[in-house]
Amino acid sequence: MCDFNGQRAFDDLRRIVGFGPRPSGSPALEHTRQFIIEELHASGVDITEDSFTAATQDGPIPMSNLIAKIPGACPSIVIIAGHYDTKRMGTPFVGANDAGSSAAFLLEMARVLARRANQLTYWVVFFDGEEAVKSWSSTDGLYGSGHLSAKLASDGMLARVRAVIVVDMIADAHLDIHRETQSTPWLNKIVFTQANRLRFARFFLDDDRPIQDDHVPFLKHGLPAVHIIDLDYGPLDLFWHSRLDTLDKCSPASLNVVGQVVISALNQIGAKSGHSSKHCSKWPLN
């Protein structure tokens, strides 16, 4: 049973937007980080702060991923992730959908998973530094996901990660999510099959689009990853990275739709591992 509460996630979104613009290294992002940590602790979830200093085109910037670790019967890990920083803008940019929605979604997802008896271990990860400091490129952006994926590789942890699900911009009141073409096919199939089963096909469209985002560093390390994003944001995409990305453009119903689909997808991913921990390590990574 899915008990993801879209309204509660929207209430968290309202709190996060209230901190104002939240670029990496800013006091507002630190306030957001403390809010996330306090909410997760209140739900009984253990938090690891993965702090690092990113070398950016504006010089070194301190960043911190947050990892909520929810144990399961099996040590194999599924990562559900998104970013919580906003883009540096010359205009007031509160980033309600980008990235308030992913941060609020992940908070509620952690609450749901913490209340369940889980077969797999879940890491709910809040990435810092998804946004480019100056201009998006192969060297500017995806700082947090690049750091964590590299850390997993250096720590010999990649073999424990069975799947990565990344969400971004998923509170748009006019929700339309396209199939991201770089994502691992079997994970894409699970997500869209579950969306159809739940009668959400009008929100999860059978139309392909390639998008560069926080799933890409994990794909480069050979991990299965899927990206769930609504990049059609307003007429001609006018709300994206603009002062128009405000709370009134977002909806608890959209958060709830994506929450239901992701939980159903997690259940299907868990089913691939069998019914005992000794089977967890036997299903394929790709």
KEVO-778163 format. One record per residue: x, y, z of N, C-alpha, C in turn; residue in one letter. Coordinates in steps of 0.001 Angstrom, whole numbers, plus 524288, in hexadecimal, padded with zeros to 5 digits. Example, Ala and Ser with C-alpha at 12.3 -4.5 7.8 and 13.67 -1.06 7.14 Angstrom:
2
833867E9C681E788300C7EE6C81E78833907F31C81E78a 832327F73681BA8835667FBDC81BE4832648001E81EBEs 
//
This chain:
286
803477FB588000080000800008000080372804E680000m 801EC808B87FCD9804E180D987FC8C8028C8118E8004Cc 805AD81396803E7803B3817958076B806B681CAA806B3d 808B881D87801EF80B378227C800AF8071D826C9800E8f 8084B82AF4803CB8048382F24804AD8064983402801AFn 803C7834F07FD2C8053A839577F9EA8046283E927FC92g 8005F83EF77FFD27FF5E843E1802838039C844F680692q 80541840F4809568096C841B680D2A80E878434780A6Br 80F91840D9805EB8142684264802DD813B08480F80111a 80F02849A27FF9380E2E84F0B7FDDD80EF6852DD8025Ef 80D61851478070880E538549280BA58142F8553F80C8Dd 817338510780BC381CEA8517280C1E81F008550C807DEd 81CC7854B28033681E5C858147FEE981D8185DCE80050l 8192085EEF802BF81803864458046781C308663D8083Dr 81DB7862E880BEA821C18646080FB5826F98655D80CF3r 82854862038094582D51862798068E82D7F8677680347i 8294E8688C800788290E86D587FD568298987222800DCv 82795871B4805A2827D48760D8094E82D58877A780AC9g 831318743A809D8836A1875AD80AE9838D58793D806AFf 83609879D880258837CD87D467FE2883B8387A8F7FA6Ag 83E6087D887F72D8423C87B377F3A2846488780E7F6B0p 847BB873617F4A084AE586FB87F7A084F7986D7F7F472r 852B8870E37F23D8574186ED67EF6285B3686C567F312p 85E74868FD7F0F18627D866547F409865E986A457F6DAs 867138691D7FBC786A7086C767FEE6867B98710180182g 8629887196800B285FC387617802D785D9A874E080841s 85CC0878E180B7785A308780E81085854BD875B080FEEp 851EB8771F80BD284CA58750280B0C84CCE86F1F80A1Da 850CC86D48807508512E867A48067B852A7864EB80B8El 855D38676C80EC08571186532813E585227864CA8173Be 84EBD868AD81716849C686866819EE84673863E8817D8h 8466486349812B58437585EFE81048845A3859C081207t 84ACA859698121E84D588548B813BC84BE38532581952r 84BEA856F781CD184A82855EA8223E844CA85462822BFq 8416E856CC81FA583BE18555181F9D83B3B84FA081DF5f 83DE984E14819CF83D92848A6817ED83F7E844E581C1Di 843EE8461F81E7784626842B38227E8426F8422C8271Ci 8403784687828DD83C9F8465982D4F837C38432082C11e 835AA843B98275E83106840C0825DE8323683AEA82588e 836B48398C8237D838208340C823108392A831B082871l 83BC48349582BD383CAA832A98312683776831CC833F1h 833B0835418330882E90834B08357A82BC782FBF833A2a 82D3B82DDB82F0782AF58290682CEF82E3C8243F82E53s 8324C8250D8316E83590820B9833208396381ED082F0Dg 83ACA8223D82B5E83E40820B982712843CB8229B82834v 8479F81F298276F84D198209A8281A84F02823AD82362d 85212827B9824598540882B2C8203A859FD82B1D82030i 85C2882ACC81B8E861BE82B9681ABF862728306B8176At 865C6834078193386710838988160886C0C8376D812F5e 86B818377B80DDE86FDF8368280A52871E783BCC80876d 8755383E2680B9B8772A8437280A8987C3A8435F80761s 87CB98472F803F3881568479B800A6881CC84D3E7FEBFf 8862C84E827FC76886EE853AA7FA2C8875B8530C7F443t 883CF855907F175883B88551F7EBC58872F8594C7E958a 88A51857BE7E59888D7585B6F7E29388A1A85D787DE1Ba 8885A8624E7DE7B884CC864827DA9B88763869157D7C1t 884B486B047D3C8886B986F7B7D0D5886AB874807D417q 883F6874677D88D8840D878CC7DC358878B877B37E0E9d 88ADF873C17E05E88E4A8724E7E4A588BF486DF17E7F5g 88E8186C707EC3788C9F8682E7EF8288790869A17F258p 883D28660C7F23F87ED2866D37F4EC87DB6862087F84Ci 87CCE862B67FD6487B7685E3B800B08760385C3C7FF55p 87586857207FEE58708B854A37FDA486FBE84FF28012Bm 86AEB84E3A80190869C4849C4804F18650A846C6802EEs 865FD841EF80154861AA83E5A8004D85F9583C508057Cn 85A9783B46805A985836838D580A3E8565F83363808BDl 857DD82F7B80BDA8567682A0F80AAA85357827E080F3Ai 84E5E826EA80E4B84AFB824698122784B2B81E888112Da 84D3E81BA2814EC84E068160781439849CE812FD81728k 846CA80FFA8142F8426780D0D8165B843868073E8158Ci 844B78046D819AB846777FF02819138421A7FB5C81759p 843B57F731814AC8401E7F3168131E842597EDD181495g 83F757E9B181351841517E47181484846277E31981155a 846B07E58C80CE984B007E47E8095584E9F7E93580920c 853BF7E86B808E7857597ECDA808B38578C7EF968036Dp 855497ED417FF68855457EFC47FA478522B7F4D97FA8As 854177F8D77F7D08521D7FE2A7F85D84F3C7FFF17F373i 84AD3802797F43B8484E8058D7F0258488E80B3E7F1E0v 84A8280E997EE7384AF28142E7EF8A84662817077ED01i 8439481A2E7F02783F9E81DC07EE19841AF823347EF34i 842438266F7EB338454682B377EBD68430A82FC67E8B8a 844ED834657EA15843AB839347E750846DC83D8B7E9BCg 846A5842347E777849D28466B7E9998468A84A367ECCCh 8494784D297F03A84682850DE7F396848BC856647F32Fy 84C918572F7EFD284EB085C697EEE584BBC85F117EA6Dd 84BA0864417EA738494F867287E61E84D95869E67E2F8t 84C3886B457DE2E84FF486DCC7DAB285113873607DC74k 85604874FA7DBE58577387A727DCCA8550B87DBB7D874r 851F1881947D9ED84F3D884D37D61B84FD388A947D786m 84F9488DF27D39184FBB893867D48F84A8B895A47D678g 84651892937D5A48411F894077D77F83FAB890817DC15t 83BF4892237DF4C83A4888ECA7E3A583839889917E195p 83ABA8855A7E31283952880257E117838A887C747E5B2f 833C687B5D7E719832CC8780E7EBAA8327B8724D7EA47v 8325C8710C7E52E832C286B977E38B82ED9868007E61Eg 829CE869407E5B4825D7865EA7E81C825E1860767E5B5a 825E0860397E08C825FC85B287DDE582B8E859297DD4Fn 82F3585CC17DC83834A085B627DB788382C85E3D7DF53d 8396085C187E3FC83903856A47E566835FC855DD7EA7Ca 832538596B7EB9D82F348588F7F04582C198538B7F004g 82A24852437EB5F826BE84DB17EAE6829A9848A07EC0Bs 82E7E848257EA1B831648434F7EB13832CD842C97F0D6s 834488471E7F35183593846DE7F8E2830DA845537FC24a 82C55847B47FB0682793846737FDEE825D6840D97FCE4a 8263083F357F80E824D4839DB7F69B82827835ED7F99Af 82D3E836E17F9CA830CB8333E7FC6482FCC832F88023Dl 82E6D8375E804A482D0B8374B80A34828778339980B2El 82463834238081381FD0830CB808CE8210C82B1D80777e 8243782A4980373825AF824F380207828A7822548067Em 82C2A8253C8090582F128230A80D6E82B618218E811D9a 82776824CF812E68239F82389816FC820C881E77815BBr 81F2581DF7810D581C438194580F3D81FAF8146A80FE7v 824768149C80DEA827E18101180E188297480EB5813AEl 829F1812A98170782B74811B781C7E8273180EE181F7Ea 8225780F3981DA581E0380CA28205F81D138071181E79r 81FD48057581A5F81EE68005581813822EE7FC58819F2r 8219B7F75E819708257B7F33D819E9827997F25781468a 82C6E7F3E58137082E8E7F3F380E25831FA7EF3680D15n 831697ED0F80860834D97E8E0806B483A4E7EB0A80580q 83A7C7EF368027183F727F196800FB840BE7F62C80495l 845A27F79E8049C847557FC568075B8468E80107803C0t 844858054E805EC843A2809FB802C58471280E73804A9y 849478112E800F384BD581620801FF848A681A607FF58w 8469F81DFC8025F843E48228180031847D0826FF80058v 8495B828D57FBC084DDB82C587FB5284C36831AE7F934v 84DB1835BA7FC0C84CCA83B277FA87851FC83D467F870f 8524B83E297F3528572783FFC7F0F9857AD845E37F175f 85C46847957F2F385DCA84D117F28A8607684DC67ED3Ed 860638528D7EB368638B853D77E6A7861DD851627E18Ag 85CD9850527E0E785B1684E867DBB785B82852E87D7BAe 85A32857997D96685A0E85C057D5CA85F8F85DE97D463e 8601D85FC97CF90865028622E7CDEC865DC867407D0EBa 86AB3868537D23F86BFE86D417D4DB86BC7871C47D0F8v 86D97870C07CC3886D62874CB7C81D86A30872E37C376k 86C4086F2A7C0898699286D4A7BBD686A23867637BB77s 865CB864BB7BA87865B785F007BA8E869A885CD37B6A7w 86CED859377B87F870B9856A27B52087260851887B7B8s 875DA84EC27B53D877BF849D87B77B87AE284ABD7BC72s 87C9984F967BD5687FA6850C97C20887CE7854977C5B9t 87839856407C46387555859E57C7BD86FCE857D87C879d 86EE18558F7CD16869E48532D7CE5586AA084D8C7D00Dg 8669884B557D2718669C845E27D44C86B0E844DF7D823l 86C4E848CC7DB56870A5848427DF0286F858440F7E326y 86AD9844337E5768699D8408A7E9A78692E83AF17E7CEg 8666783A187E37F865CC834C67E17A86AFE832B77DF6Cs 86E19836267DCFE87341834777DB3A876BB832EC7DFC0g 8766A835FC7E40A8799C834C37E8A5877F582F8E7EB0Ch 872DA82EC37EBC08711F829FD7EE5F87229825227EB09l 8712A825757E5F78721B820DF7E2AA877E381F6E7E2A7s 87B4A8235D7E287880E98224F7E2B78827C8200B7E800a 88013821EF7EC278813A81FF67F16487F8F81A3C7F1EAk 87AFF818EA7EFC887945813777EFDE87D2580FFF7ECFCl 87F1F811F47E89A882EF80EEE7E59B887FA80E337E8B0a 889E78126B7EB1488EE4812127EDE888E6580ECF7F2DAs 889B380EA47F524888D080B8B7F9E288764805DE7F8B6d 887288046F7F3C7885B67FF157F251880087FDCD7F359g 87CAA801CC7F325877228011D7F477873948006A7EFBCm 875A0801107EB108723B800F17E67386F307FBD67E5FEl 871AA7F77F7E77586F197F2647E6DC86A537F1D37EA57a 869FE7F50B7EE778656E7F4B87F1EF860BD7F7C77EFE2r 861A17FB447EC2785D6A7FEA37EA3C85AA07FBEC7E5C5v 855A67FAC67E68A852967F7EC7E2A584FD27FB847DED4r 84E878003D7E08284BC2803DA7DD0A84BFF809527DF59a 84BA380D317DBDE84B82812B07DD62846CB815327DABFv 84373817A87DDDF83EF181A837DBD583FAC8203E7DD29i 83FE48238B7D930840A98292C7D9FC83BB382C0D7D85Ev 839DC82F8D7DBD383547832C57DA9E836E2838847DA7Dv 8342983B867D73083538841187D6C283077843B27D43Ed 82EE48482E7D64C82AAA84B3F7D40F825AF847FB7D374m 823D7845C77D7D281F778421A7D77E81A8B8441F7DA4Ai 81A53849447DB5D815A284B777DDD48128584EED7DA1Ea 8141384F497D53181150852857D15D80B7D851317D169d 8083C8552A7D1FD8028F854487D21B80087851F87CD03a 80368852C07C8C580215850667C3B88063884C417C28Ch 805C8847E87C53C809ED843F37C53F80A1D840F67C017l 80EB0840E37BDA980F9583D6D7B9348154A83BB77B930d 81609836B77BA2781B3A834657BAB481C4B8310E7B5EEi 820948323D7B34A8221482F537AEA18262482B357B008h 826738273A7ACD682A38823027ADAB82FB6825007AC5Fr 8332C824F97B0378387B826FF7AF7783BCA822CA7ACD9e 83E27824187A86384060820177A4F88458081DC57A6D7t 8487A820977AA2A84D6381E5F7AC1584C8C81A967B092q 847F681ACA7B2FB846D4817837B78684709811BA7B613s 8485B80E857B9E3848BD808DE7B91884375806B47B760t 84332803E57B2FD83E258023B7B0D083AAE7FF387B49Ap 83CE47FB807B796839727F8607BAEE837277FB9F7BF60w 83A0D7FF9F7C125837EC803107C528833C0806AC7C2E2l 834C2808C47BE44830D180BE17BB9682BC9808C17BADFn 82C65803DD7B957827D4800897B871824BE7FFC47BD74k 8276F7FEE47C1CA824B37FE3B7C6CA821A9803257C829i 82420807AE7C7B78218C80C997C93081CB580D8B7C5DBv 81D3080D147C0C3818CD80E587BD578149D80A1C7BD7Ef 81622805357BE668123B801127BF0A80EFC802077C3F0t 81190803987C82980EAC804AE7CCFA80B328097B7CC67q 80D1080D6C7C996809C7812007C895804D9810777C597a 8057080D197C1B2800E280B4D7BEC07FD428080C7C22Dn 7FF87804A67C5637FC528015A7C8C77F918804A57CC8Cr 7FB62808FA7CE547F8B480C757D1FC7F51F810667CF35l 7F4BE80FDA7CA0A7F175813457C6CD7F36A818EB7C6C5r 7F884819677C6967FB0181E837C6527FDA781F647C111f 7FBD781CA07BD067FE5F81D187B7E87FE0A822A37B5C6a 7FA218259A7B7627F9AC82AFD7B56E7FDF182E817B7A8r 8008282CC17BBCB804C982FBC7BE1B80A2682DA37BC84f 80A71828957BB5D80F4D826067B9C080EBB824B47B3FEf 81104827F67B0A480FF9827D37AB12813CB824437A834l 811C9821727A46C8150481DDB7A15F817C0820F279D08d 81B618245479EB881E29827CA79B27823AF8287479D4Ed 82793827B0799F782CFB8277479BCE82FB682CC279B95d 832D482DE479FC083608832A279FDB83B0E8318F7A2E0r 83F88833257A0BC8446C832AE7A3B9845398377A7A72Ap 846A38369E7AC128476983AEC7AFC384C42839C87B30Di 84FA483DAE7B39F8543B83D3D7B6FA852B483EDB7BC80q 8536883B4C7C03D8521583C9D7C5A2854FB838F07C94Cd 85350838BE7CE318564D8360D7D24685695830217D195d 853B182DE07CDF585431828477CCF785912827047C9C7h 85B0882AD17C6C085F38829C57C30786449827EE7C59Ev 8662382A617C9E986AEF828587CC5886A888229F7CDFBp 865EF820EE7CF9B8654A81B787D12C86556817DC7CC6Af 862E68198E7C831863248168D7C359868C2815E97C189l 86BDD81A117C2128714F819D07C06487477815F17C3A2k 872B4814EF7C86B87543811077CBB6872D680B9C7CB0Eh 86F6680B017C73A86D35805EE7C5F68688D804477C932g 8663C807FE7CC26861B7806A77CF5E85CA48078A7CC5Fl 858B5804437CD3E85396805377CADC8512480A127CD54p 84F3880D8D7CA1B84CF5812657CC1A848898142B7C88Fa 8449F816A87CAF484035818C87C80783F2B81E4D7C9F1v 83D9A8219B7C65083CA2827187C77F836EB828567C69Ch 8346182A8C7CA9482EDB82C107CA4E82E97831F37CAC1i 82D278349D7C67E82D2C83A517C668828E783C577C2C7i 8269D840B37C43A822FF843977C0E5825BA848A87BF57d 827F2848AB7BAA982AE184D3D7B8ED8278F850E67B592l 8228084FB67B4FA81EE0853537B26181C4F856937B6A3d 81E7985B037B7C081CD285DF97BC5581AEF863597BAA9y 815E0863C47B9F48137F868A47B8408137B869257B25Eg 8108586CDD7B0398107086DC07AA8E815F086ED97A888p 8178A86BCC7A48F81CCD86C547A25E8210F86BAC7A684l 81FBE868CE7AAB38237B867B97AEEE8253A86CB17B1BDd 821D08709E7B1EC82350875BD7B40082424875CD7B9E4l 821F5871F57BCB78228A871F67C268827D986FDB7C427f 82A7086CF07C0B782F5A86A5C7C228833B786E677C2CCw 8368186E1F7C72B83AD5871AB7C84D8393A877607C79Dh 834B4878A37C9CF832E787E107C99E8303587F5B7CEC9s 82F448845C7CF9782C978860F7D459826FE884147D48Fr 8250B881BB7D03F81FB687FAE7D00881F3987A3D7D269l 823AA877DF7D3DC82387872AF7D64F822128734E7DC10d 81D02873F07DD0181AF68750B7E2348170B870DD7E3DCt 815968711A7E8C58126086CFB7EB1180D2586C4C7E84Al 80AF2870867E64A805D6870367E3C7805E586D107DEB5d 80A8286BE67DC9D80AE8868B37D7DC80B2F862E17D929k 80B53861AC7DE3580C1F85C437DFF28072685A0A7E261c 806F1854D97E2B480237852457E48F8038284D8D7E7F9s 800BB84CEF7EC60801658482B7EF7D7FFB78434F7EC8Ap 7FBFE843E77E8F17FA3383F657E5E77FE9283D397E286a 801BC840A87E0478061B83EDE7DD0880A2383BFC7E059s 80B5D83E1C7E4E880EF183B6C7E87480CDA836127E9E6l 807C2835B77EAB98055E830C57EC31805A482CC87E7C9n 804BF82E887E2F98051582B087DE7380A83828AA7DE15v 80E7B82BF87DE4E813D582A037DDD1815358268E7E283v 81353827FD7E72081449824C07EBB48121781F4D7EB1Fg 80D5081EE77E93780AE5819C57E87680DE38168E7E477q 80F74819157E033812448163A7DC1B8178C814557DE1Bv 81A66817A47E0E481F8E816147E2C981F1D811AC7E6C2v 81B60811EE7EA4C81AC580DB67EE1D8195C808987EB70i 815EF808D77E791814A2804177E49F81963802037E1B6s 81C928058C7DF968215C803E27DCF382529801637E0CEa 825A5803A17E57582910801567E96F8274A7FBCF7EADCl 822337FB127EB37820397F5DB7EC70821B17F1F47E82En 821897F3AF7E342822FE7F0397DEF2828DE7EF2A7DEF8q 82BF67F3217E01B8319D7F2527E07B832DA7EE8C7E4E6i 8302C7EF267E949830E47EB8F7EDAB82F737E6017EC45g 82B597E5667E918829A27E0287E79182DCF7DD5F7E45Aa 8310A7E05C7E1808353D7DDFC7DE6C8395B7DB6D7E1DBk 839967DCF17E6DA83D9E7DADE7EA5283BF67D5D47ECF8s 837247D4217EC1D835507CF6D7EEAA833397D0937F410g 832797CC987F73B82FE07CD2D7FC478336F7CC2F800ECh 8387B7CBC77FFFE83C0D7CB2C8046B841267CDE380319s 844097CF548071A848CC7D25D8064584CD87CF5D80319s 84CC77CA328033E850B37C7398005284FEC7C7B27FA73k 84B2D7C94A7F8D084A297C9FE7F34084B5E7CF897F163h 84C617D3197F4F784CD87D8A47F38A851307D9937EFAAc 8556D7D6E27F03B85A017D8187ED07859E97D55F7E7BFs 855AF7D2757E685855D67CF237E1E7853617D18C7DD0Fk 850717D5AC7DDA084DF97D7B57D8DF851827DBA47D647w 850FB7DC5D7D117854EC7DF4D7CE12854CC7E5227CF10p 859407E7937CE01859AB7ED3C7CE86857DB7F0157C9A5l 857387ED767C54A855AF7F02B7C07D851FF7ECD77BD40n 
//
